[in-house]
Amino acid sequence: MITPPLPSRTTSSFWINIQDKASIIEAFFSFAQAEQQREAALLITEENLNEEAAKRYITASLKREFASENGTELNAILPKMSPLNPQYLIKKQNVFQKIVAFVEKFKGVGGKV
């Protein structure tokens, strides 16, 4: 039994013209920036971080394209907790790892946090 071939598509339907590429890239960056803002707000809320300090730290980390444990910026974003509290270092490392993952995911996207 011989089956007829599927209707062939024109090759032009597989190619996107330059204007469409630009609009796709623009749409992607708009989507990525919205996701960046959503995930930053979620991270700040979930970890109970100081909102303004966290936004400054995340923005600076995105500009540098890496998060740093050096300096006092990381300590400033953490919730009020005594450094003598055994949970303090655990919380600090946990927050730092989440921010490192966030920066890796969104570096180069631009936008505001």
Backbone as XML, in Angstrom:
<?xml version="1.0"?>
<chain id="A" units="angstrom">
  <residue number="1" name="MET">
    <atom name="N" x="0.846" y="-1.161" z="0.000"/>
    <atom name="CA" x="0.000" y="0.000" z="0.000"/>
    <atom name="C" x="0.903" y="1.240" z="0.000"/>
  </residue>
  <residue number="2" name="ILE">
    <atom name="N" x="0.635" y="2.159" z="-0.852"/>
    <atom name="CA" x="1.423" y="3.375" z="-0.975"/>
    <atom name="C" x="0.588" y="4.535" z="-0.435"/>
  </residue>
  <residue number="3" name="THR">
    <atom name="N" x="1.208" y="5.269" z="0.493"/>
    <atom name="CA" x="0.492" y="6.421" z="1.035"/>
    <atom name="C" x="1.025" y="7.694" z="0.397"/>
  </residue>
  <residue number="4" name="PRO">
    <atom name="N" x="0.179" y="8.623" z="0.147"/>
    <atom name="CA" x="0.644" y="9.874" z="-0.460"/>
    <atom name="C" x="1.482" y="10.660" z="0.546"/>
  </residue>
  <residue number="5" name="PRO">
    <atom name="N" x="2.461" y="11.391" z="0.067"/>
    <atom name="CA" x="3.292" y="12.177" z="0.988"/>
    <atom name="C" x="2.485" y="13.294" z="1.633"/>
  </residue>
  <residue number="6" name="LEU">
    <atom name="N" x="2.925" y="13.685" z="2.806"/>
    <atom name="CA" x="2.280" y="14.809" z="3.483"/>
    <atom name="C" x="2.507" y="16.070" z="2.662"/>
  </residue>
  <residue number="7" name="PRO">
    <atom name="N" x="1.608" y="16.997" z="2.712"/>
    <atom name="CA" x="1.813" y="18.225" z="1.955"/>
    <atom name="C" x="3.111" y="18.893" z="2.412"/>
  </residue>
  <residue number="8" name="SER">
    <atom name="N" x="3.909" y="19.278" z="1.468"/>
    <atom name="CA" x="5.191" y="19.893" z="1.833"/>
    <atom name="C" x="4.984" y="21.359" z="2.160"/>
  </residue>
  <residue number="9" name="ARG">
    <atom name="N" x="5.767" y="21.792" z="3.098"/>
    <atom name="CA" x="5.698" y="23.194" z="3.474"/>
    <atom name="C" x="6.731" y="23.955" z="2.662"/>
  </residue>
  <residue number="10" name="THR">
    <atom name="N" x="6.455" y="25.181" z="2.436"/>
    <atom name="CA" x="7.440" y="25.984" z="1.723"/>
    <atom name="C" x="8.596" y="26.285" z="2.662"/>
  </residue>
  <residue number="11" name="THR">
    <atom name="N" x="9.775" y="26.375" z="2.088"/>
    <atom name="CA" x="10.942" y="26.625" z="2.938"/>
    <atom name="C" x="10.876" y="27.990" z="3.594"/>
  </residue>
  <residue number="12" name="SER">
    <atom name="N" x="10.150" y="28.917" z="3.000"/>
    <atom name="CA" x="10.057" y="30.245" z="3.614"/>
    <atom name="C" x="9.317" y="30.209" z="4.944"/>
  </residue>
  <residue number="13" name="SER">
    <atom name="N" x="8.468" y="29.219" z="5.153"/>
    <atom name="CA" x="7.769" y="29.145" z="6.429"/>
    <atom name="C" x="8.694" y="28.729" z="7.566"/>
  </residue>
  <residue number="14" name="PHE">
    <atom name="N" x="9.866" y="28.192" z="7.239"/>
    <atom name="CA" x="10.817" y="27.788" z="8.267"/>
    <atom name="C" x="11.768" y="28.912" z="8.644"/>
  </residue>
  <residue number="15" name="TRP">
    <atom name="N" x="11.777" y="29.947" z="7.875"/>
    <atom name="CA" x="12.705" y="31.046" z="8.128"/>
    <atom name="C" x="11.941" y="32.257" z="8.629"/>
  </residue>
  <residue number="16" name="ILE">
    <atom name="N" x="12.551" y="32.921" z="9.548"/>
    <atom name="CA" x="11.936" y="34.111" z="10.115"/>
    <atom name="C" x="12.681" y="35.317" z="9.571"/>
  </residue>
  <residue number="17" name="ASN">
    <atom name="N" x="11.953" y="36.305" z="9.115"/>
    <atom name="CA" x="12.657" y="37.468" z="8.591"/>
    <atom name="C" x="13.266" y="38.288" z="9.724"/>
  </residue>
  <residue number="18" name="ILE">
    <atom name="N" x="14.101" y="39.237" z="9.378"/>
    <atom name="CA" x="14.864" y="39.989" z="10.370"/>
    <atom name="C" x="13.952" y="40.751" z="11.329"/>
  </residue>
  <residue number="19" name="GLN">
    <atom name="N" x="12.886" y="41.334" z="10.852"/>
    <atom name="CA" x="11.976" y="42.052" z="11.741"/>
    <atom name="C" x="11.366" y="41.118" z="12.776"/>
  </residue>
  <residue number="20" name="ASP">
    <atom name="N" x="11.008" y="39.930" z="12.357"/>
    <atom name="CA" x="10.443" y="38.971" z="13.304"/>
    <atom name="C" x="11.473" y="38.565" z="14.341"/>
  </residue>
  <residue number="21" name="LYS">
    <atom name="N" x="12.728" y="38.406" z="13.948"/>
    <atom name="CA" x="13.784" y="38.055" z="14.902"/>
    <atom name="C" x="13.919" y="39.133" z="15.964"/>
  </residue>
  <residue number="22" name="ALA">
    <atom name="N" x="13.901" y="40.390" z="15.526"/>
    <atom name="CA" x="14.029" y="41.500" z="16.479"/>
    <atom name="C" x="12.861" y="41.502" z="17.457"/>
  </residue>
  <residue number="23" name="SER">
    <atom name="N" x="11.670" y="41.254" z="16.972"/>
    <atom name="CA" x="10.515" y="41.262" z="17.867"/>
    <atom name="C" x="10.542" y="40.058" z="18.805"/>
  </residue>
  <residue number="24" name="ILE">
    <atom name="N" x="11.046" y="38.941" z="18.341"/>
    <atom name="CA" x="11.175" y="37.760" z="19.202"/>
    <atom name="C" x="12.190" y="38.027" z="20.307"/>
  </residue>
  <residue number="25" name="ILE">
    <atom name="N" x="13.315" y="38.618" z="19.951"/>
    <atom name="CA" x="14.345" y="38.929" z="20.949"/>
    <atom name="C" x="13.806" y="39.943" z="21.959"/>
  </residue>
  <residue number="26" name="GLU">
    <atom name="N" x="13.111" y="40.949" z="21.474"/>
    <atom name="CA" x="12.522" y="41.954" z="22.364"/>
    <atom name="C" x="11.504" y="41.314" z="23.308"/>
  </residue>
  <residue number="27" name="ALA">
    <atom name="N" x="10.677" y="40.436" z="22.786"/>
    <atom name="CA" x="9.686" y="39.746" z="23.608"/>
    <atom name="C" x="10.360" y="38.863" z="24.644"/>
  </residue>
  <residue number="28" name="PHE">
    <atom name="N" x="11.451" y="38.198" z="24.257"/>
    <atom name="CA" x="12.173" y="37.352" z="25.200"/>
    <atom name="C" x="12.727" y="38.188" z="26.351"/>
  </residue>
  <residue number="29" name="PHE">
    <atom name="N" x="13.378" y="39.318" z="26.036"/>
    <atom name="CA" x="13.952" y="40.149" z="27.087"/>
    <atom name="C" x="12.866" y="40.738" z="27.985"/>
  </residue>
  <residue number="30" name="SER">
    <atom name="N" x="11.739" y="41.097" z="27.414"/>
    <atom name="CA" x="10.621" y="41.593" z="28.231"/>
    <atom name="C" x="10.140" y="40.510" z="29.191"/>
  </residue>
  <residue number="31" name="PHE">
    <atom name="N" x="9.992" y="39.303" z="28.670"/>
    <atom name="CA" x="9.573" y="38.180" z="29.503"/>
    <atom name="C" x="10.610" y="37.898" z="30.587"/>
  </residue>
  <residue number="32" name="ALA">
    <atom name="N" x="11.902" y="37.855" z="30.207"/>
    <atom name="CA" x="12.970" y="37.546" z="31.166"/>
    <atom name="C" x="13.049" y="38.609" z="32.256"/>
  </residue>
  <residue number="33" name="GLN">
    <atom name="N" x="12.870" y="39.876" z="31.909"/>
    <atom name="CA" x="12.915" y="40.939" z="32.901"/>
    <atom name="C" x="11.731" y="40.855" z="33.863"/>
  </residue>
  <residue number="34" name="ALA">
    <atom name="N" x="10.567" y="40.492" z="33.352"/>
    <atom name="CA" x="9.399" y="40.305" z="34.220"/>
    <atom name="C" x="9.626" y="39.134" z="35.170"/>
  </residue>
  <residue number="35" name="GLU">
    <atom name="N" x="10.191" y="38.048" z="34.652"/>
    <atom name="CA" x="10.504" y="36.888" z="35.495"/>
    <atom name="C" x="11.552" y="37.246" z="36.541"/>
  </residue>
  <residue number="36" name="GLN">
    <atom name="N" x="12.535" y="38.046" z="36.148"/>
    <atom name="CA" x="13.585" y="38.482" z="37.069"/>
    <atom name="C" x="12.966" y="39.254" z="38.233"/>
  </residue>
  <residue number="37" name="GLN">
    <atom name="N" x="12.072" y="40.176" z="37.950"/>
    <atom name="CA" x="11.415" y="40.949" z="38.998"/>
    <atom name="C" x="10.565" y="40.048" z="39.885"/>
  </residue>
  <residue number="38" name="ARG">
    <atom name="N" x="9.842" y="39.127" z="39.267"/>
    <atom name="CA" x="8.974" y="38.217" z="40.029"/>
    <atom name="C" x="9.796" y="37.338" z="40.959"/>
  </residue>
  <residue number="39" name="GLU">
    <atom name="N" x="10.876" y="36.744" z="40.430"/>
    <atom name="CA" x="11.696" y="35.845" z="41.236"/>
    <atom name="C" x="12.471" y="36.594" z="42.311"/>
  </residue>
  <residue number="40" name="ALA">
    <atom name="N" x="12.895" y="37.825" z="42.041"/>
    <atom name="CA" x="13.582" y="38.625" z="43.054"/>
    <atom name="C" x="12.629" y="38.925" z="44.211"/>
  </residue>
  <residue number="41" name="ALA">
    <atom name="N" x="11.406" y="39.318" z="43.888"/>
    <atom name="CA" x="10.416" y="39.601" z="44.928"/>
    <atom name="C" x="10.111" y="38.340" z="45.742"/>
  </residue>
  <residue number="42" name="LEU">
    <atom name="N" x="10.018" y="37.217" z="45.065"/>
    <atom name="CA" x="9.763" y="35.948" z="45.740"/>
    <atom name="C" x="10.915" y="35.579" z="46.674"/>
  </residue>
  <residue number="43" name="LEU">
    <atom name="N" x="12.148" y="35.738" z="46.207"/>
    <atom name="CA" x="13.331" y="35.446" z="47.023"/>
    <atom name="C" x="13.360" y="36.335" z="48.262"/>
  </residue>
  <residue number="44" name="ILE">
    <atom name="N" x="13.109" y="37.613" z="48.071"/>
    <atom name="CA" x="13.119" y="38.562" z="49.193"/>
    <atom name="C" x="12.043" y="38.201" z="50.209"/>
  </residue>
  <residue number="45" name="THR">
    <atom name="N" x="10.872" y="37.835" z="49.725"/>
    <atom name="CA" x="9.771" y="37.474" z="50.619"/>
    <atom name="C" x="10.032" y="36.148" z="51.330"/>
  </residue>
  <residue number="46" name="GLU">
    <atom name="N" x="10.430" y="35.126" z="50.566"/>
    <atom name="CA" x="10.652" y="33.799" z="51.158"/>
    <atom name="C" x="11.731" y="33.809" z="52.229"/>
  </residue>
  <residue number="47" name="GLU">
    <atom name="N" x="12.793" y="34.566" z="51.978"/>
    <atom name="CA" x="13.915" y="34.579" z="52.914"/>
    <atom name="C" x="13.817" y="35.699" z="53.944"/>
  </residue>
  <residue number="48" name="ASN">
    <atom name="N" x="12.722" y="36.486" z="53.884"/>
    <atom name="CA" x="12.487" y="37.571" z="54.825"/>
    <atom name="C" x="13.659" y="38.567" z="54.844"/>
  </residue>
  <residue number="49" name="LEU">
    <atom name="N" x="14.105" y="38.958" z="53.643"/>
    <atom name="CA" x="15.261" y="39.841" z="53.522"/>
    <atom name="C" x="14.856" y="41.302" z="53.631"/>
  </residue>
  <residue number="50" name="ASN">
    <atom name="N" x="15.829" y="42.137" z="53.976"/>
    <atom name="CA" x="15.644" y="43.587" z="53.980"/>
    <atom name="C" x="15.468" y="43.998" z="52.514"/>
  </residue>
  <residue number="51" name="GLU">
    <atom name="N" x="14.288" y="44.462" z="52.156"/>
    <atom name="CA" x="13.923" y="44.650" z="50.748"/>
    <atom name="C" x="14.844" y="45.621" z="50.000"/>
  </residue>
  <residue number="52" name="GLU">
    <atom name="N" x="15.030" y="46.814" z="50.539"/>
    <atom name="CA" x="15.840" y="47.812" z="49.830"/>
    <atom name="C" x="17.296" y="47.364" z="49.713"/>
  </residue>
  <residue number="53" name="ALA">
    <atom name="N" x="17.867" y="46.848" z="50.785"/>
    <atom name="CA" x="19.263" y="46.388" z="50.761"/>
    <atom name="C" x="19.409" y="45.199" z="49.813"/>
  </residue>
  <residue number="54" name="ALA">
    <atom name="N" x="18.417" y="44.314" z="49.814"/>
    <atom name="CA" x="18.471" y="43.136" z="48.936"/>
    <atom name="C" x="18.420" y="43.553" z="47.466"/>
  </residue>
  <residue number="55" name="LYS">
    <atom name="N" x="17.559" y="44.517" z="47.144"/>
    <atom name="CA" x="17.476" y="44.992" z="45.761"/>
    <atom name="C" x="18.792" y="45.625" z="45.322"/>
  </residue>
  <residue number="56" name="ARG">
    <atom name="N" x="19.412" y="46.420" z="46.208"/>
    <atom name="CA" x="20.713" y="47.023" z="45.879"/>
    <atom name="C" x="21.774" y="45.949" z="45.658"/>
  </residue>
  <residue number="57" name="TYR">
    <atom name="N" x="21.813" y="44.947" z="46.551"/>
    <atom name="CA" x="22.809" y="43.877" z="46.465"/>
    <atom name="C" x="22.612" y="43.042" z="45.200"/>
  </residue>
  <residue number="58" name="ILE">
    <atom name="N" x="21.385" y="42.692" z="44.907"/>
    <atom name="CA" x="21.096" y="41.879" z="43.715"/>
    <atom name="C" x="21.414" y="42.674" z="42.448"/>
  </residue>
  <residue number="59" name="THR">
    <atom name="N" x="21.026" y="43.956" z="42.419"/>
    <atom name="CA" x="21.321" y="44.800" z="41.259"/>
    <atom name="C" x="22.824" y="44.917" z="41.033"/>
  </residue>
  <residue number="60" name="ALA">
    <atom name="N" x="23.574" y="45.151" z="42.104"/>
    <atom name="CA" x="25.032" y="45.253" z="41.994"/>
    <atom name="C" x="25.633" y="43.922" z="41.533"/>
  </residue>
  <residue number="61" name="SER">
    <atom name="N" x="25.110" y="42.833" z="42.039"/>
    <atom name="CA" x="25.609" y="41.502" z="41.646"/>
    <atom name="C" x="25.318" y="41.221" z="40.176"/>
  </residue>
  <residue number="62" name="LEU">
    <atom name="N" x="24.147" y="41.628" z="39.706"/>
    <atom name="CA" x="23.808" y="41.434" z="38.297"/>
    <atom name="C" x="24.714" y="42.277" z="37.402"/>
  </residue>
  <residue number="63" name="LYS">
    <atom name="N" x="25.051" y="43.486" z="37.847"/>
    <atom name="CA" x="25.961" y="44.335" z="37.065"/>
    <atom name="C" x="27.343" y="43.707" z="36.971"/>
  </residue>
  <residue number="64" name="ARG">
    <atom name="N" x="27.826" y="43.181" z="38.118"/>
    <atom name="CA" x="29.146" y="42.535" z="38.143"/>
    <atom name="C" x="29.108" y="41.167" z="37.479"/>
  </residue>
  <residue number="65" name="GLU">
    <atom name="N" x="27.919" y="40.599" z="37.383"/>
    <atom name="CA" x="27.666" y="39.251" z="36.879"/>
    <atom name="C" x="28.180" y="38.164" z="37.815"/>
  </residue>
  <residue number="66" name="PHE">
    <atom name="N" x="28.318" y="38.504" z="39.091"/>
    <atom name="CA" x="28.616" y="37.507" z="40.129"/>
    <atom name="C" x="28.237" y="38.095" z="41.487"/>
  </residue>
  <residue number="67" name="ALA">
    <atom name="N" x="27.902" y="37.223" z="42.421"/>
    <atom name="CA" x="27.583" y="37.641" z="43.785"/>
    <atom name="C" x="28.833" y="37.464" z="44.634"/>
  </residue>
  <residue number="68" name="SER">
    <atom name="N" x="29.010" y="38.358" z="45.597"/>
    <atom name="CA" x="30.202" y="38.320" z="46.436"/>
    <atom name="C" x="29.815" y="38.231" z="47.908"/>
  </residue>
  <residue number="69" name="GLU">
    <atom name="N" x="30.576" y="37.434" z="48.645"/>
    <atom name="CA" x="30.378" y="37.337" z="50.099"/>
    <atom name="C" x="31.198" y="38.387" z="50.831"/>
  </residue>
  <residue number="70" name="ASN">
    <atom name="N" x="32.112" y="39.039" z="50.117"/>
    <atom name="CA" x="32.994" y="40.030" z="50.740"/>
    <atom name="C" x="32.232" y="41.304" z="51.073"/>
  </residue>
  <residue number="71" name="GLY">
    <atom name="N" x="32.688" y="42.004" z="52.081"/>
    <atom name="CA" x="32.058" y="43.254" z="52.486"/>
    <atom name="C" x="30.855" y="43.017" z="53.376"/>
  </residue>
  <residue number="72" name="THR">
    <atom name="N" x="30.126" y="44.076" z="53.613"/>
    <atom name="CA" x="28.981" y="44.003" z="54.527"/>
    <atom name="C" x="27.639" y="43.967" z="53.803"/>
  </residue>
  <residue number="73" name="GLU">
    <atom name="N" x="27.662" y="44.020" z="52.464"/>
    <atom name="CA" x="26.403" y="44.055" z="51.710"/>
    <atom name="C" x="25.527" y="42.841" z="51.978"/>
  </residue>
  <residue number="74" name="LEU">
    <atom name="N" x="26.140" y="41.661" z="51.980"/>
    <atom name="CA" x="25.370" y="40.430" z="52.200"/>
    <atom name="C" x="24.770" y="40.423" z="53.606"/>
  </residue>
  <residue number="75" name="ASN">
    <atom name="N" x="25.556" y="40.844" z="54.592"/>
    <atom name="CA" x="25.040" y="40.872" z="55.965"/>
    <atom name="C" x="23.871" y="41.846" z="56.100"/>
  </residue>
  <residue number="76" name="ALA">
    <atom name="N" x="23.913" y="42.944" z="55.350"/>
    <atom name="CA" x="22.869" y="43.970" z="55.446"/>
    <atom name="C" x="21.518" y="43.486" z="54.932"/>
  </residue>
  <residue number="77" name="ILE">
    <atom name="N" x="21.513" y="42.519" z="54.027"/>
    <atom name="CA" x="20.227" y="42.063" z="53.476"/>
    <atom name="C" x="19.556" y="41.005" z="54.341"/>
  </residue>
  <residue number="78" name="LEU">
    <atom name="N" x="20.311" y="40.388" z="55.232"/>
    <atom name="CA" x="19.768" y="39.305" z="56.051"/>
    <atom name="C" x="18.765" y="39.822" z="57.077"/>
  </residue>
  <residue number="79" name="PRO">
    <atom name="N" x="17.824" y="38.978" z="57.470"/>
    <atom name="CA" x="16.886" y="39.388" z="58.515"/>
    <atom name="C" x="17.647" y="39.641" z="59.815"/>
  </residue>
  <residue number="80" name="LYS">
    <atom name="N" x="17.086" y="40.460" z="60.677"/>
    <atom name="CA" x="17.733" y="40.768" z="61.957"/>
    <atom name="C" x="17.925" y="39.482" z="62.747"/>
  </residue>
  <residue number="81" name="MET">
    <atom name="N" x="19.190" y="39.175" z="62.987"/>
    <atom name="CA" x="19.543" y="37.947" z="63.694"/>
    <atom name="C" x="20.950" y="38.146" z="64.253"/>
  </residue>
  <residue number="82" name="SER">
    <atom name="N" x="21.193" y="37.691" z="65.435"/>
    <atom name="CA" x="22.516" y="37.833" z="66.029"/>
    <atom name="C" x="23.523" y="36.950" z="65.290"/>
  </residue>
  <residue number="83" name="PRO">
    <atom name="N" x="24.711" y="37.490" z="64.981"/>
    <atom name="CA" x="25.744" y="36.667" z="64.351"/>
    <atom name="C" x="26.189" y="35.494" z="65.237"/>
  </residue>
  <residue number="84" name="LEU">
    <atom name="N" x="25.859" y="35.561" z="66.517"/>
    <atom name="CA" x="26.199" y="34.469" z="67.434"/>
    <atom name="C" x="25.185" y="33.331" z="67.367"/>
  </residue>
  <residue number="85" name="ASN">
    <atom name="N" x="24.036" y="33.603" z="66.767"/>
    <atom name="CA" x="22.999" y="32.588" z="66.611"/>
    <atom name="C" x="23.537" y="31.496" z="65.673"/>
  </residue>
  <residue number="86" name="PRO">
    <atom name="N" x="23.456" y="30.230" z="66.089"/>
    <atom name="CA" x="23.966" y="29.145" z="65.231"/>
    <atom name="C" x="23.288" y="29.087" z="63.856"/>
  </residue>
  <residue number="87" name="GLN">
    <atom name="N" x="22.074" y="29.595" z="63.741"/>
    <atom name="CA" x="21.357" y="29.584" z="62.469"/>
    <atom name="C" x="21.815" y="30.695" z="61.524"/>
  </residue>
  <residue number="88" name="TYR">
    <atom name="N" x="22.564" y="31.680" z="62.051"/>
    <atom name="CA" x="22.973" y="32.839" z="61.257"/>
    <atom name="C" x="23.822" y="32.443" z="60.045"/>
  </residue>
  <residue number="89" name="LEU">
    <atom name="N" x="24.868" y="31.661" z="60.280"/>
    <atom name="CA" x="25.749" y="31.259" z="59.172"/>
    <atom name="C" x="25.023" y="30.369" z="58.172"/>
  </residue>
  <residue number="90" name="ILE">
    <atom name="N" x="24.141" y="29.523" z="58.666"/>
    <atom name="CA" x="23.356" y="28.658" z="57.778"/>
    <atom name="C" x="22.458" y="29.522" z="56.894"/>
  </residue>
  <residue number="91" name="LYS">
    <atom name="N" x="21.797" y="30.489" z="57.508"/>
    <atom name="CA" x="20.914" y="31.393" z="56.762"/>
    <atom name="C" x="21.717" y="32.197" z="55.745"/>
  </residue>
  <residue number="92" name="LYS">
    <atom name="N" x="22.877" y="32.707" z="56.163"/>
    <atom name="CA" x="23.718" y="33.513" z="55.275"/>
    <atom name="C" x="24.161" y="32.693" z="54.056"/>
  </residue>
  <residue number="93" name="GLN">
    <atom name="N" x="24.618" y="31.474" z="54.276"/>
    <atom name="CA" x="25.050" y="30.620" z="53.163"/>
    <atom name="C" x="23.889" y="30.255" z="52.249"/>
  </residue>
  <residue number="94" name="ASN">
    <atom name="N" x="22.749" y="29.955" z="52.842"/>
    <atom name="CA" x="21.564" y="29.599" z="52.061"/>
    <atom name="C" x="21.135" y="30.763" z="51.164"/>
  </residue>
  <residue number="95" name="VAL">
    <atom name="N" x="21.074" y="31.961" z="51.728"/>
    <atom name="CA" x="20.693" y="33.150" z="50.962"/>
    <atom name="C" x="21.726" y="33.413" z="49.875"/>
  </residue>
  <residue number="96" name="PHE">
    <atom name="N" x="23.003" y="33.306" z="50.231"/>
    <atom name="CA" x="24.060" y="33.560" z="49.249"/>
    <atom name="C" x="23.965" y="32.591" z="48.073"/>
  </residue>
  <residue number="97" name="GLN">
    <atom name="N" x="23.743" y="31.319" z="48.336"/>
    <atom name="CA" x="23.628" y="30.333" z="47.263"/>
    <atom name="C" x="22.425" y="30.617" z="46.363"/>
  </residue>
  <residue number="98" name="LYS">
    <atom name="N" x="21.321" y="31.045" z="46.957"/>
    <atom name="CA" x="20.141" y="31.378" z="46.153"/>
    <atom name="C" x="20.405" y="32.600" z="45.279"/>
  </residue>
  <residue number="99" name="ILE">
    <atom name="N" x="21.130" y="33.574" z="45.808"/>
    <atom name="CA" x="21.437" y="34.772" z="45.021"/>
    <atom name="C" x="22.431" y="34.438" z="43.916"/>
  </residue>
  <residue number="100" name="VAL">
    <atom name="N" x="23.410" y="33.574" z="44.195"/>
    <atom name="CA" x="24.353" y="33.134" z="43.155"/>
    <atom name="C" x="23.579" y="32.475" z="42.015"/>
  </residue>
  <residue number="101" name="ALA">
    <atom name="N" x="22.649" y="31.604" z="42.338"/>
    <atom name="CA" x="21.840" y="30.936" z="41.309"/>
    <atom name="C" x="20.990" y="31.953" z="40.550"/>
  </residue>
  <residue number="102" name="PHE">
    <atom name="N" x="20.436" y="32.922" z="41.260"/>
    <atom name="CA" x="19.626" y="33.968" z="40.630"/>
    <atom name="C" x="20.459" y="34.779" z="39.642"/>
  </residue>
  <residue number="103" name="VAL">
    <atom name="N" x="21.664" y="35.183" z="40.065"/>
    <atom name="CA" x="22.540" y="35.987" z="39.205"/>
    <atom name="C" x="22.964" y="35.177" z="37.980"/>
  </residue>
  <residue number="104" name="GLU">
    <atom name="N" x="23.297" y="33.911" z="38.161"/>
    <atom name="CA" x="23.664" y="33.063" z="37.020"/>
    <atom name="C" x="22.511" y="32.956" z="36.024"/>
  </residue>
  <residue number="105" name="LYS">
    <atom name="N" x="21.314" y="32.877" z="36.545"/>
    <atom name="CA" x="20.143" y="32.719" z="35.689"/>
    <atom name="C" x="19.812" y="33.990" z="34.909"/>
  </residue>
  <residue number="106" name="PHE">
    <atom name="N" x="19.987" y="35.166" z="35.546"/>
    <atom name="CA" x="19.517" y="36.406" z="34.954"/>
    <atom name="C" x="20.604" y="37.381" z="34.505"/>
  </residue>
  <residue number="107" name="LYS">
    <atom name="N" x="21.875" y="37.010" z="34.596"/>
    <atom name="CA" x="22.893" y="37.965" z="34.158"/>
    <atom name="C" x="22.760" y="38.204" z="32.659"/>
  </residue>
  <residue number="108" name="GLY">
    <atom name="N" x="22.930" y="39.451" z="32.278"/>
    <atom name="CA" x="22.799" y="39.819" z="30.878"/>
    <atom name="C" x="21.387" y="40.142" z="30.433"/>
  </residue>
  <residue number="109" name="VAL">
    <atom name="N" x="20.421" y="39.990" z="31.325"/>
    <atom name="CA" x="19.024" y="40.244" z="30.971"/>
    <atom name="C" x="18.696" y="41.735" z="31.059"/>
  </residue>
  <residue number="110" name="GLY">
    <atom name="N" x="19.344" y="42.436" z="31.989"/>
    <atom name="CA" x="19.051" y="43.854" z="32.177"/>
    <atom name="C" x="17.791" y="44.032" z="32.973"/>
  </residue>
  <residue number="111" name="GLY">
    <atom name="N" x="17.246" y="45.231" z="32.941"/>
    <atom name="CA" x="16.018" y="45.503" z="33.693"/>
    <atom name="C" x="16.302" y="45.867" z="35.129"/>
  </residue>
  <residue number="112" name="LYS">
    <atom name="N" x="15.245" y="46.099" z="35.871"/>
    <atom name="CA" x="15.344" y="46.472" z="37.277"/>
    <atom name="C" x="14.808" y="45.356" z="38.143"/>
  </residue>
  <residue number="113" name="VAL">
    <atom name="N" x="15.368" y="45.275" z="39.332"/>
    <atom name="CA" x="14.924" y="44.257" z="40.289"/>
    <atom name="C" x="13.795" y="44.808" z="41.127"/>
  </residue>
</chain>
